[in-house]
Amino acid sequence: MTSSLTQLMRIDVAAPPVPELLASRRVEDVRIALEQFAAARNTTPMAMTLDQRREAMRELAASGLLNLRRALTEVAQTLGVARSTVYTYLPEDLA
């Protein structure tokens, strides 16, 4: 009985903290994230290489921004490509 309680009360110290946001995310945050990603690499979103675009999409997916409604349309407009092209940049597990 005590071992069961010990397991229930155990806290995983290695677990990453869950980020708490009070502000709701907007589709404009996708554009802002892409612009910041490009600026950190001394380029513009439209001038990013294919590898940079794929890396940016991985970061957007990891941050949850791709779950927003019309996020892929915003990515396409920011990168200056067709929305169908954006699907080729998606990580394999999301495509």
PyMOL commands that set and color helices and strands:
alter all, ss='L'
color gray80, all
select helices_A, chain A and resi 2-9+28-40+45-47+50-63+65-67+71-79+83-89
alter helices_A, ss='H'
color red, helices_A
deselect
rebuild
show_as cartoon
